[in-house]
Every structure is written in C-alpha cells, then in structure tokens.
C-alpha cells in the first residue's frame, strides 16, 4: 500500500486546506418519486454502524432532512462525534448568482439541522435560470439555461467558508479549463480542494487526474462501480462494468467481487469513491475494501480497461453551448 494509506488508519486522505476526506463515502441519491420515505435515514444509520464516515448528498436529492436526522441520532447515541462525520453538500444550478449562494447553503444546513457542512461543491459549471423550479423549462419543454460567472459564484462560496458554514470548498463536473478559471482568479482566497467527476475502470480520467494531482485537487469519483440502468440519465449502450472479466478474475484471487475490486482500484490511486446504495447488504459489501491490496500489475490491467465511456450523460445540458463540457479534459 502507498505511504499515505498507512498513515491514515481512518481511511482518510489530506485536502490542500488542512482538512481531510474519507476515501470511501456513501452516495445518498435516490429518485424521490420511487424511493420510500425513510430509506435514506435508515441506510445512513446502518452505514455509520458499518464504519462509513463520509456522506455525499445534495439539496436536489430531497432527502437531506433524513440524512441529517440519521447523523444526529448516531451522534446522540454516542456512536460518532460530529467531527468524525464528513458531509458533502452541493450548490444546485439555479443558485449560481452570488446573492443566492449562502441562502442555498443555509437551506441545506436547515434540512440537515447541522451547523456546518464539511465540503460544499458547485454541482455543475453551468446554470439554470434562478427561481422556484429546480429544473426550469419553457412552454415547449426546453430547459432554461442562465449565464454563470463561476468566479463570482466562487467568491460567494469563499465568504461562506469564512463565515464558518463550510470547512472545505470544491467543484463537480469541472474540466481543466473551468478549474483553471478558478485557480487563476485574481485574489483567490480558498482554492478548490476537490473535483467530483465520474470515475471508474471504463472511465479512468487519466489526464484530469494528473492535472488535479499537480494542483493538489482530490478527485472524488461518482459511479465508481458503474450505475443503475436508468434510461433517463444513463447511457444504456455502456456495457455493464461489473461483468468485466478482468475485474471478476482479479476478484476471485482475493475472494472479492468485481465491485470491490473496482472500488479498491480507485482508492489505491488516491481517488475518493462514493458508491450509492440503499441496499443494506451492498452498503456492507462496498465497505469491505480495506483488507486487501491490488498489485502493480493488477492496477495496470484495470487501467487498461479504460474505454473513455461514461454512464452519466447529463442530457438536460445537451442544448447548452458548453455541452459536452466534460469531454474536454
């Protein structure tokens, strides 16, 4: 195992601002139309008992109140302290204007009933029209986009950090050009510590990963074991990742599943993973990746699986002038 892995027995890696982030988190997205009420609450409580300390949420998941309640209950019963838990919230695309940034974060804090979040990230580098609708559309059913000044949005986030509402600031789905926009911003006070992007053996992000390493930005990988086959946002032409023969055969050697091998691959590269699951057995299963280590040859074999294909197409942005923004590195 690499040296940082030995140092952080709590499975955390350092962030450039002096904080640290657990290498494995639980994604809490669930379609609000089909997920029974209370599911996120029960799964987060279970995950804390299993050993998870990192939870990835968002205002538009419509379940932050459940996640917050679960965290508070596990603090109240003495299982964890607040400082043990790492919660990531996200600034939704209708809140990019600077005057809307702090109110959006305060909405998340109110839902969670927590005093601060550990990481707050700009969910996407593009914006929707501000207003009450999270997915604004015109009369013809087209999404209504809005101009965004990412540097101005970032300055409003910096003010939230200075006010103690958030410990660390990051971004999501940013390419190199958009990262450079922030890193080169005159008077930058707090640089982004992380960039949450799709990352798995079929989409290994080598160039972006290298660029982020050079700038002390941690990659947080979503869909690290592929994704659900939801046709509304997933590219169903992608072959199922977990059936891959290389992952399956390496897993047999260690008595592990292809999912565990895919997760282990990323954390050995220093990529944080946030597999989403509301299945109790899978939540436990996904955590069991700290008791084995892949060899250099196995890491190279998995890296060679890269097909540069992504599961998440974000088709709601397909008419935006910056789409496909995430195909540039």
KEKE-3310 file (N, C-alpha, C; in steps of 0.2 Angstrom, whole numbers, plus 5000, padded with zeros to 4 digits):
npx = (5004:5002:5011:5003:4992:4995:4997:4985:4974:4961:4956:4957:4962:4973:4967:4970:4968:4971:4961:4954:4948:4937:4941:4931:4914:4896:4885:4870:4860:4843:4829:4817:4804:4802:4808:4805:4799:4810:4820:4833:4837:4837:4847:4858:4860:4863:4875:4884:4885:4891:4904:4906:4910:4908:4897:4888:4878:4864:4855:4845:4842:4832:4832:4839:4835:4832:4845:4852:4845:4848:4862:4862:4856:4865:4875:4870:4868:4880:4888:4896:4906:4902:4913:4919:4911:4909:4902:4896:4889:4879:4879:4866:4861:4853:4856:4867:4870:4878:4872:4863:4870:4874:4861:4856:4865:4862:4849:4852:4859:4849:4840:4848:4849:4862:4877:4887:4893:4905:4911:4907:4901:4901:4889:4888:4896:4888:4873:4856:4841:4838:4826:4810:4808:4818:4822:4820:4809:4804:4789:4789:4795:4808:4824:4828:4842:4855:4866:4882:4894:4907:4918:4913:4903:4911:4917:4907:4905:4918:4916:4906:4914:4922:4913:4911:4902:4905:4918:4927:4929:4924:4922:4912:4911:4919:4930:4947:4949:4939:4942:4955:4950:4945:4957:4966:4960:4960:4965:4961:4955:4952:4957:4949:4947:4943:4937:4923:4919:4913:4921:4929:4934:4931:4931:4943:4949:4963:4970:4964:4965:4979:4981:4974:4981:4993:4989:4985:4972:4959:4952:4935:4926:4911:4899:4907:4906:4900:4883:4866:4853:4846:4836:4834:4844:4856:4868:4863:4870:4882:4893:4889:4898:4902:4902:4914:4927:4940:4940:4932:4940:4951:4945:4941:4954:4956:4945:4935:4922:4918:4914:4920:4933:4934:4931:4942:4953:4951:4953:4966:4973:4972:4960:4944:4930:4912:4901:4884:4871:4856:4854:4855:4864:4873:4878:4886:4894:4901:4910:4920:4934:4946:4954:4962:4974:4978:4990:5004:5004:4991:4984:4988:4982:4969:4968:4970:4958:4951:4939:4935:4922:4906:4894:4885:4876:4871:4860:4851:4858:4861:4858:4865:4878:4890:4890:4897:4903:4911:4919:4930:4947)
npy = (4994:5012:5026:5036:5029:5020:5029:5035:5028:5029:5029:5041:5054:5068:5085:5100:5111:5108:5101:5084:5070:5056:5041:5033:5035:5036:5037:5047:5048:5046:5042:5053:5050:5037:5031:5025:5034:5038:5029:5034:5039:5027:5019:5028:5027:5014:5013:5021:5013:5002:5008:5018:5036:5046:5055:5059:5071:5081:5095:5094:5080:5079:5073:5077:5080:5068:5062:5070:5069:5055:5056:5064:5057:5046:5053:5057:5045:5041:5034:5041:5056:5073:5078:5067:5064:5067:5077:5080:5093:5101:5115:5119:5121:5132:5141:5149:5164:5176:5181:5171:5161:5159:5158:5146:5137:5138:5133:5119:5117:5119:5109:5098:5101:5104:5113:5116:5111:5099:5099:5109:5110:5116:5110:5109:5116:5124:5134:5134:5144:5155:5153:5146:5134:5119:5113:5122:5125:5130:5135:5126:5115:5115:5116:5130:5139:5148:5163:5161:5166:5160:5163:5174:5167:5158:5167:5170:5158:5157:5167:5160:5150:5158:5162:5151:5142:5131:5119:5115:5119:5114:5108:5101:5090:5098:5103:5104:5118:5125:5123:5130:5143:5146:5143:5153:5164:5182:5187:5175:5167:5155:5139:5127:5111:5099:5089:5083:5070:5058:5042:5027:5010:5009:5022:5031:5043:5048:5060:5071:5067:5068:5081:5087:5081:5088:5100:5099:5094:5084:5070:5065:5051:5048:5036:5024:5011:5009:5011:5013:5006:5017:5024:5037:5045:5038:5031:5018:5011:5008:4995:4983:4987:4978:4966:4964:4954:4955:4962:4953:4941:4945:4948:4935:4930:4936:4933:4942:4953:4959:4973:4977:4976:4986:4997:4997:4998:5012:5019:5015:5023:5035:5041:5047:5037:5036:5026:5024:5017:5009:4997:4987:4975:4978:4990:4986:4977:4985:4992:4984:4984:4987:4977:4971:4972:4978:4972:4980:4976:4971:4983:4990:4982:4985:4998:4998:4994:5005:5014:5026:5029:5036:5033:5042:5054:5067:5073:5084:5095:5095:5104:5115:5128:5124:5110:5095:5098:5090:5082:5087:5088)
npz = (5000:4997:5005:5011:5014:5024:5034:5037:5046:5048:5035:5028:5017:5015:5012:5003:5010:5023:5030:5030:5020:5020:5011:5006:5003:5006:4993:4992:4984:4978:4968:4971:4967:4968:4979:4994:5008:5022:5019:5016:5028:5036:5030:5031:5044:5046:5038:5046:5057:5051:5047:5039:5036:5028:5019:5004:4998:4992:4990:4980:4980:4989:5001:5012:5024:5030:5030:5038:5050:5053:5055:5066:5076:5077:5082:5094:5101:5104:5095:5085:5084:5080:5073:5067:5056:5039:5028:5012:5003:4990:4978:4969:4952:4950:4958:4956:4955:4965:4976:4979:4984:4998:5004:4998:5003:5017:5017:5015:5027:5036:5033:5036:5049:5055:5060:5051:5035:5029:5016:5002:4986:4970:4959:4945:4931:4924:4923:4928:4925:4938:4952:4958:4953:4951:4940:4928:4914:4898:4888:4878:4883:4884:4893:4903:4902:4910:4911:4919:4931:4936:4944:4952:4958:4965:4974:4982:4989:4995:5005:5013:5018:5026:5035:5042:5039:5031:5029:5019:5002:4985:4968:4955:4941:4933:4920:4914:4909:4916:4929:4929:4927:4940:4948:4943:4946:4950:4966:4973:4987:4993:4987:4976:4984:4979:4965:4959:4949:4936:4938:4935:4931:4917:4913:4917:4918:4916:4912:4918:4931:4933:4931:4941:4952:4951:4955:4968:4970:4975:4967:4967:4964:4956:4952:4954:4953:4941:4936:4940:4929:4923:4911:4909:4913:4911:4900:4891:4882:4887:4892:4905:4919:4930:4925:4919:4913:4918:4930:4937:4937:4944:4956:4960:4965:4977:4984:4982:4976:4959:4960:4972:4969:4959:4967:4975:4966:4963:4975:4978:4969:4975:4973:4979:4983:4980:4981:4978:4987:4993:4998:5011:5012:5001:5005:5016:5010:5000:5009:5012:5008:5013:5017:5008:4995:4979:4966:4957:4944:4943:4945:4933:4924:4926:4923:4910:4905:4902:4893:4889:4891:4897:4910:4914:4906:4907:4900:4901:4899:4885:4875:4879:4876:4880:4881:4874:4889:4898:4891:4887:4893)
capx = (5000:5006:5013:4998:4987:4997:4997:4978:4971:4954:4955:4956:4967:4973:4965:4975:4967:4972:4956:4955:4942:4937:4942:4925:4908:4890:4881:4863:4854:4838:4824:4812:4797:4801:4812:4801:4801:4814:4825:4840:4838:4839:4853:4864:4862:4866:4881:4888:4887:4896:4910:4906:4910:4908:4891:4888:4871:4863:4848:4840:4840:4826:4832:4844:4832:4833:4852:4854:4842:4852:4868:4861:4854:4871:4879:4866:4868:4887:4892:4901:4905:4901:4919:4920:4907:4911:4896:4897:4883:4880:4876:4862:4862:4848:4858:4874:4871:4882:4867:4859:4874:4873:4854:4856:4869:4858:4844:4855:4860:4842:4837:4852:4850:4869:4879:4891:4895:4912:4913:4901:4904:4897:4887:4890:4899:4883:4867:4849:4838:4836:4818:4807:4809:4825:4823:4815:4808:4799:4782:4790:4798:4816:4827:4830:4849:4856:4873:4885:4900:4910:4922:4908:4899:4916:4919:4902:4907:4923:4913:4903:4919:4925:4908:4911:4896:4908:4925:4931:4926:4926:4918:4910:4910:4923:4935:4953:4948:4935:4947:4960:4947:4945:4964:4969:4956:4963:4963:4958:4956:4952:4956:4945:4951:4941:4933:4919:4918:4913:4927:4928:4938:4929:4932:4948:4951:4970:4973:4961:4968:4985:4981:4971:4986:4998:4986:4983:4964:4957:4946:4930:4923:4905:4898:4914:4905:4895:4877:4859:4852:4840:4837:4833:4851:4861:4869:4862:4874:4888:4892:4889:4905:4903:4903:4920:4931:4947:4938:4929:4945:4955:4941:4942:4960:4956:4938:4931:4918:4921:4913:4925:4940:4933:4932:4949:4957:4952:4956:4974:4975:4970:4953:4939:4924:4906:4896:4877:4867:4851:4853:4859:4869:4878:4882:4891:4899:4906:4914:4925:4939:4952:4958:4966:4978:4980:4997:5005:5002:4983:4982:4989:4977:4962:4969:4970:4951:4948:4936:4933:4914:4903:4887:4881:4877:4868:4857:4847:4863:4863:4857:4869:4884:4896:4890:4898:4908:4915:4923:4937:4949)
capy = (5000:5018:5028:5039:5024:5018:5035:5037:5022:5030:5029:5047:5057:5075:5090:5105:5116:5106:5096:5078:5067:5049:5038:5029:5038:5033:5042:5046:5050:5041:5045:5055:5048:5030:5029:5026:5039:5035:5025:5037:5039:5020:5017:5031:5025:5007:5014:5023:5007:4998:5011:5024:5042:5051:5055:5063:5072:5087:5098:5091:5073:5079:5069:5079:5080:5061:5061:5074:5066:5049:5058:5067:5051:5042:5057:5057:5038:5040:5030:5045:5064:5077:5079:5061:5064:5071:5078:5085:5096:5104:5121:5117:5125:5138:5146:5152:5171:5176:5183:5165:5155:5157:5155:5139:5133:5138:5128:5113:5116:5119:5102:5093:5103:5104:5120:5117:5105:5098:5101:5111:5110:5118:5104:5109:5123:5128:5136:5135:5150:5155:5153:5141:5127:5117:5111:5126:5123:5135:5132:5120:5109:5115:5118:5137:5140:5155:5164:5160:5169:5155:5167:5177:5161:5155:5172:5170:5152:5159:5170:5155:5147:5162:5163:5145:5137:5125:5118:5115:5121:5111:5108:5095:5090:5104:5101:5108:5125:5128:5123:5135:5149:5147:5143:5159:5170:5187:5187:5169:5166:5147:5136:5121:5105:5093:5089:5076:5068:5051:5039:5020:5007:5011:5030:5032:5050:5049:5067:5076:5065:5070:5089:5088:5080:5093:5106:5097:5094:5077:5068:5061:5048:5045:5030:5021:5004:5009:5015:5010:5007:5022:5027:5045:5049:5034:5029:5011:5007:5006:4988:4983:4987:4973:4959:4963:4948:4956:4963:4946:4936:4948:4947:4928:4929:4939:4932:4949:4954:4964:4979:4978:4977:4992:5002:4996:5001:5019:5021:5015:5029:5041:5044:5045:5034:5037:5022:5025:5011:5009:4990:4985:4971:4981:4995:4982:4974:4990:4995:4978:4985:4989:4972:4968:4977:4976:4973:4985:4973:4972:4990:4992:4978:4988:5005:4996:4993:5012:5014:5033:5030:5037:5031:5048:5059:5073:5075:5090:5100:5094:5110:5121:5129:5121:5103:5091:5101:5086:5078:5090:5086)
capz = (5000:4997:5011:5014:5016:5031:5039:5039:5048:5047:5028:5025:5014:5016:5007:5002:5015:5030:5032:5026:5017:5020:5004:5004:5006:5004:4989:4995:4979:4977:4964:4976:4965:4969:4985:5000:5014:5027:5016:5016:5035:5039:5026:5033:5051:5045:5036:5051:5061:5047:5048:5034:5040:5023:5016:4999:4997:4989:4991:4975:4982:4993:5007:5016:5031:5033:5031:5044:5056:5054:5058:5073:5080:5079:5087:5101:5104:5106:5090:5082:5086:5073:5069:5064:5050:5033:5024:5006:5000:4983:4976:4963:4946:4950:4964:4955:4956:4971:4982:4981:4986:5005:5006:4996:5008:5023:5016:5016:5034:5040:5032:5040:5056:5057:5060:5045:5031:5028:5010:4998:4980:4964:4957:4938:4929:4920:4927:4925:4927:4945:4953:4962:4949:4951:4933:4924:4907:4894:4886:4874:4887:4884:4899:4903:4905:4913:4912:4925:4932:4941:4949:4956:4962:4970:4979:4987:4992:5000:5011:5017:5022:5031:5040:5046:5037:5027:5031:5013:4995:4979:4962:4952:4934:4930:4916:4916:4908:4921:4935:4928:4928:4947:4951:4941:4948:4954:4973:4975:4994:4995:4981:4977:4986:4976:4959:4959:4942:4935:4938:4936:4926:4910:4913:4922:4919:4917:4911:4923:4937:4933:4931:4948:4957:4951:4959:4975:4970:4975:4963:4970:4959:4957:4948:4954:4951:4936:4938:4939:4922:4922:4904:4909:4913:4910:4893:4892:4877:4890:4894:4912:4921:4935:4922:4916:4915:4921:4937:4940:4939:4950:4962:4963:4968:4983:4987:4982:4970:4954:4963:4977:4965:4956:4972:4978:4961:4963:4982:4978:4965:4979:4971:4984:4979:4984:4978:4980:4988:4998:4999:5017:5011:4997:5009:5020:5005:4997:5014:5014:5003:5016:5019:5003:4991:4972:4964:4952:4938:4943:4944:4926:4920:4926:4920:4903:4903:4900:4886:4889:4890:4904:4911:4916:4900:4909:4894:4902:4896:4879:4871:4881:4871:4883:4881:4880:4893:4902:4886:4886:4899)
cpx = (5004:5006:5007:4992:4988:4996:4990:4974:4963:4952:4954:4963:4967:4970:4970:4974:4968:4967:4958:4948:4942:4937:4936:4919:4902:4886:4874:4858:4849:4832:4818:4805:4796:4805:4807:4804:4805:4820:4832:4842:4840:4846:4859:4865:4865:4874:4886:4890:4892:4903:4911:4906:4909:4901:4890:4881:4871:4856:4843:4839:4834:4826:4837:4842:4833:4840:4854:4851:4846:4858:4867:4860:4860:4876:4876:4867:4876:4891:4898:4900:4904:4907:4922:4917:4909:4905:4897:4890:4884:4876:4873:4863:4858:4851:4865:4875:4873:4877:4863:4863:4873:4866:4853:4859:4865:4852:4846:4856:4854:4839:4841:4851:4857:4871:4884:4891:4902:4915:4906:4904:4899:4895:4889:4892:4894:4877:4861:4846:4836:4828:4816:4808:4816:4827:4818:4815:4803:4793:4783:4793:4805:4818:4829:4837:4850:4864:4876:4892:4903:4914:4918:4905:4905:4917:4913:4903:4913:4920:4909:4908:4921:4920:4907:4905:4899:4915:4929:4926:4928:4921:4916:4909:4913:4928:4941:4952:4944:4938:4952:4956:4947:4953:4967:4965:4960:4961:4960:4960:4957:4952:4952:4949:4949:4937:4929:4917:4916:4919:4926:4933:4937:4930:4937:4951:4958:4972:4970:4964:4975:4985:4979:4977:4991:4995:4983:4975:4963:4951:4942:4926:4916:4904:4904:4913:4900:4889:4871:4858:4846:4841:4836:4839:4857:4862:4869:4866:4881:4887:4892:4896:4907:4904:4910:4924:4937:4945:4936:4935:4950:4952:4941:4948:4960:4949:4934:4927:4921:4920:4918:4932:4939:4934:4939:4954:4957:4955:4964:4977:4974:4964:4948:4933:4918:4900:4889:4874:4862:4849:4858:4865:4875:4882:4887:4897:4904:4911:4920:4930:4946:4956:4962:4969:4979:4987:4998:5003:4994:4981:4982:4984:4970:4963:4968:4963:4948:4945:4934:4925:4912:4896:4883:4882:4874:4865:4853:4852:4864:4862:4862:4876:4890:4896:4893:4904:4913:4919:4929:4940:4951)
cpy = (5006:5021:5032:5035:5021:5023:5036:5031:5023:5031:5036:5050:5065:5079:5096:5111:5114:5101:5089:5075:5059:5046:5035:5033:5034:5039:5041:5048:5044:5045:5047:5052:5040:5027:5030:5030:5035:5030:5027:5037:5032:5018:5021:5029:5018:5008:5017:5017:5003:5001:5017:5031:5048:5050:5061:5064:5078:5089:5095:5084:5073:5075:5071:5079:5073:5060:5064:5071:5059:5051:5060:5062:5047:5046:5056:5050:5037:5036:5035:5052:5067:5078:5073:5060:5069:5071:5083:5087:5099:5110:5119:5123:5132:5143:5149:5159:5172:5177:5177:5160:5154:5155:5148:5134:5132:5134:5121:5112:5116:5112:5097:5094:5102:5111:5121:5110:5105:5100:5103:5113:5113:5112:5103:5116:5127:5129:5136:5142:5150:5156:5147:5134:5125:5115:5115:5125:5129:5131:5126:5114:5109:5118:5126:5138:5147:5156:5163:5163:5165:5158:5171:5172:5159:5160:5171:5163:5153:5162:5166:5151:5151:5163:5157:5140:5131:5125:5118:5116:5117:5112:5101:5095:5096:5100:5106:5116:5128:5128:5129:5142:5151:5148:5150:5165:5175:5187:5181:5168:5159:5143:5129:5115:5099:5094:5083:5075:5060:5048:5032:5017:5008:5018:5032:5039:5052:5056:5072:5074:5068:5078:5090:5087:5085:5100:5105:5097:5086:5076:5064:5058:5046:5040:5025:5013:5003:5013:5010:5010:5011:5025:5034:5048:5045:5031:5021:5007:5005:4999:4988:4982:4980:4966:4958:4958:4949:4958:4957:4942:4939:4947:4940:4927:4931:4937:4938:4949:4959:4971:4981:4979:4984:4998:5003:5000:5009:5022:5021:5020:5036:5045:5042:5042:5035:5033:5023:5018:5012:5002:4989:4981:4974:4986:4992:4980:4979:4993:4990:4979:4987:4984:4968:4974:4974:4977:4978:4982:4973:4979:4992:4988:4982:4995:5003:4995:5000:5012:5022:5034:5031:5035:5037:5053:5066:5077:5082:5096:5100:5099:5116:5121:5125:5113:5100:5094:5096:5081:5081:5088:5093)
cpz = (5000:5004:5014:5017:5023:5036:5041:5040:5047:5040:5025:5022:5015:5010:5008:5007:5022:5033:5028:5025:5017:5012:5002:5007:5003:5000:4992:4990:4978:4973:4969:4974:4967:4975:4991:5005:5019:5025:5017:5024:5038:5036:5029:5040:5051:5043:5041:5056:5057:5047:5043:5039:5035:5019:5010:4997:4993:4990:4986:4975:4986:4999:5012:5024:5034:5034:5037:5050:5058:5058:5065:5078:5082:5083:5094:5105:5106:5101:5087:5085:5079:5069:5066:5057:5045:5029:5018:5004:4994:4982:4969:4958:4946:4955:4963:4956:4964:4977:4984:4984:4994:5007:5004:5001:5015:5023:5017:5024:5038:5039:5036:5047:5059:5056:5054:5041:5030:5021:5006:4991:4975:4960:4949:4936:4925:4925:4923:4928:4934:4946:4957:4959:4949:4944:4928:4917:4904:4892:4882:4877:4887:4891:4898:4906:4907:4913:4918:4925:4937:4946:4954:4961:4968:4976:4985:4992:4997:5006:5015:5021:5027:5036:5044:5045:5033:5029:5024:5007:4990:4974:4960:4945:4930:4926:4917:4915:4914:4928:4935:4929:4936:4950:4949:4943:4952:4961:4976:4983:4996:4989:4982:4979:4983:4970:4959:4952:4942:4934:4939:4931:4919:4908:4918:4923:4920:4917:4916:4930:4938:4934:4939:4953:4957:4954:4965:4975:4970:4971:4967:4965:4960:4951:4948:4952:4945:4939:4937:4931:4920:4916:4904:4910:4912:4903:4893:4887:4881:4893:4902:4915:4926:4932:4919:4918:4919:4929:4941:4942:4944:4956:4965:4967:4975:4987:4987:4976:4965:4957:4968:4974:4962:4961:4974:4973:4962:4970:4982:4974:4969:4976:4976:4980:4984:4981:4982:4981:4994:5000:5005:5015:5006:5001:5013:5015:5002:5002:5015:5008:5006:5018:5014:4999:4984:4970:4959:4945:4937:4942:4936:4922:4920:4923:4912:4900:4901:4893:4885:4888:4897:4904:4911:4910:4901:4903:4895:4900:4889:4874:4873:4877:4874:4883:4874:4884:4896:4897:4885:4893:4903)
residu = (UNK:UNK:UNK:UNK:UNK:UNK:UNK:UNK:UNK:UNK:UNK:UNK:UNK:UNK:UNK:UNK:UNK:UNK:UNK:UNK:UNK:UNK:UNK:UNK:UNK:UNK:UNK:UNK:UNK:UNK:UNK:UNK:UNK:UNK:UNK:UNK:UNK:UNK:UNK:UNK:UNK:UNK:UNK:UNK:UNK:UNK:UNK:UNK:UNK:UNK:UNK:UNK:UNK:UNK:UNK:UNK:UNK:UNK:UNK:UNK:UNK:UNK:UNK:UNK:UNK:UNK:UNK:UNK:UNK:UNK:UNK:UNK:UNK:UNK:UNK:UNK:UNK:UNK:UNK:UNK:UNK:UNK:UNK:UNK:UNK:UNK:UNK:UNK:UNK:UNK:UNK:UNK:UNK:UNK:UNK:UNK:UNK:UNK:UNK:UNK:UNK:UNK:UNK:UNK:UNK:UNK:UNK:UNK:UNK:UNK:UNK:UNK:UNK:UNK:UNK:UNK:UNK:UNK:UNK:UNK:UNK:UNK:UNK:UNK:UNK:UNK:UNK:UNK:UNK:UNK:UNK:UNK:UNK:UNK:UNK:UNK:UNK:UNK:UNK:UNK:UNK:UNK:UNK:UNK:UNK:UNK:UNK:UNK:UNK:UNK:UNK:UNK:UNK:UNK:UNK:UNK:UNK:UNK:UNK:UNK:UNK:UNK:UNK:UNK:UNK:UNK:UNK:UNK:UNK:UNK:UNK:UNK:UNK:UNK:UNK:UNK:UNK:UNK:UNK:UNK:UNK:UNK:UNK:UNK:UNK:UNK:UNK:UNK:UNK:UNK:UNK:UNK:UNK:UNK:UNK:UNK:UNK:UNK:UNK:UNK:UNK:UNK:UNK:UNK:UNK:UNK:UNK:UNK:UNK:UNK:UNK:UNK:UNK:UNK:UNK:UNK:UNK:UNK:UNK:UNK:UNK:UNK:UNK:UNK:UNK:UNK:UNK:UNK:UNK:UNK:UNK:UNK:UNK:UNK:UNK:UNK:UNK:UNK:UNK:UNK:UNK:UNK:UNK:UNK:UNK:UNK:UNK:UNK:UNK:UNK:UNK:UNK:UNK:UNK:UNK:UNK:UNK:UNK:UNK:UNK:UNK:UNK:UNK:UNK:UNK:UNK:UNK:UNK:UNK:UNK:UNK:UNK:UNK:UNK:UNK:UNK:UNK:UNK:UNK:UNK:UNK:UNK:UNK:UNK:UNK:UNK:UNK:UNK:UNK:UNK:UNK:UNK:UNK:UNK:UNK:UNK:UNK:UNK:UNK:UNK:UNK:UNK:UNK:UNK:UNK:UNK:UNK:UNK:UNK:UNK:UNK:UNK:UNK:UNK:UNK:UNK:UNK:UNK:UNK:UNK:UNK:UNK:UNK:UNK:UNK:UNK:UNK:UNK:UNK)
# end
